[in-house]
Amino acid sequence: MYTLVVGTKNWSSWSLRPYLALRHIGAPFEEVYIQLRRKNLTGDEIKRHSPAGRVPILKINDGARETIVWDSLAICETLAERHSEAKLWPDDPLVRAEARSYAAEMHSGFADVRDQLSMDFARRVPLPPLRDTTKTQITRIIDAWASALARFGKDGGFLFGRFSIADCMYGPVASRFTTYGVQMPAPVKAYAERMMALPAMKDWGAAAQKEVDAGLA
Ligand SMILES: N[C@@H](CCC(=O)N[C@@H](CS)C(=O)NCC(=O)O)C(=O)O
């Protein structure tokens, strides 16, 4: 029923988000892999799946028709709606509202973190000299994680206790902070380590390592 179109795993932070959601749900899915950063070739290949020309893309085939969903947050929302039993959002409406804000803040923000700490999942590299805006954004992420973990984390260890879309959205940031050795207070570091230890993150990392070994990333 599901096909997830993803980009190079070492780099594609956006692709990792719905991958984490799908793995959490446990629904079977096929993967279509597109090598990124090949000038026009990449764009043309993605456009064969979606006119928006960006990965990730989720294809839903119910036998009668195929629907495509593009954009990582739209895919996560669609999966949450179709698999309510997986509880990808918190039950409490006000906690859910806050979790949505976390997801949306990540989706629409932190451009300097994305730029200076680009995802390089399989590598460990020194932190580059950071712009002030990047430092401010890193502090904001750490403070936001600390705040959610302090209030909800005891009920499951994730931002809102149980694993949620907020964690899917920040999974790539856990990878970035690990790659660049960003300093974090103990509870936040423990959260990043918990995220990196998820079987889905480990599988993604193993695939990213293969890309690096093959000279593809
Ligand atoms: N807002 C989109 C952004 C997706 C995005 O920018 N994806 C990048 C790869 S991580 C892409 O498809 N780039 C196309 C290219 O490299 O040609 C989402 O959340 O899915």
The ligand as a Tripos MOL2 file, in Angstrom:
@<TRIPOS>MOLECULE
LIG
   20    19     1     0     0
SMALL
NO_CHARGES

@<TRIPOS>ATOM
      1 N1          9.4960   21.0830    2.6090 N.3       1 LIG1
      2 C1          9.9350   19.8890    2.0100 C.3       1 LIG1
      3 C2         11.3970   19.9950    1.6680 C.3       1 LIG1
      4 C3         11.9420   18.7870    0.9730 C.3       1 LIG1
      5 C4         13.3200   19.0090    0.3760 C.2       1 LIG1
      6 O1         13.8220   20.1510    0.2580 O.2       1 LIG1
      7 N2         13.9410   17.9160   -0.0610 N.am      1 LIG1
      8 C5         15.2350   17.9650   -0.7220 C.3       1 LIG1
      9 C6         16.1500   16.8260   -0.2890 C.3       1 LIG1
     10 S1         16.3880   16.6400    1.4220 S.3       1 LIG1
     11 C7         15.0440   17.7460   -2.1980 C.2       1 LIG1
     12 O2         14.1490   17.0410   -2.6130 O.2       1 LIG1
     13 N3         15.8860   18.3550   -3.0560 N.am      1 LIG1
     14 C8         15.7710   18.1830   -4.4530 C.3       1 LIG1
     15 C9         17.0710   18.1710   -5.1580 C.2       1 LIG1
     16 O3         18.0940   18.0150   -4.4750 O.co2     1 LIG1
     17 O4         17.0520   18.2730   -6.3940 O.co2     1 LIG1
     18 C10         9.5990   18.6910    2.9220 C.2       1 LIG1
     19 O5          9.4690   18.8910    4.1220 O.co2     1 LIG1
     20 O6          9.4240   17.5740    2.4370 O.co2     1 LIG1
@<TRIPOS>BOND
     1     1     2 1
     2     2     3 1
     3     2    18 1
     4     3     4 1
     5     4     5 1
     6     5     6 2
     7     5     7 1
     8     7     8 1
     9     8     9 1
    10     8    11 1
    11     9    10 1
    12    11    12 2
    13    11    13 1
    14    13    14 1
    15    14    15 1
    16    15    16 2
    17    15    17 1
    18    18    19 2
    19    18    20 1
@<TRIPOS>SUBSTRUCTURE
     1 LIG1         1 GROUP 0 **** ****
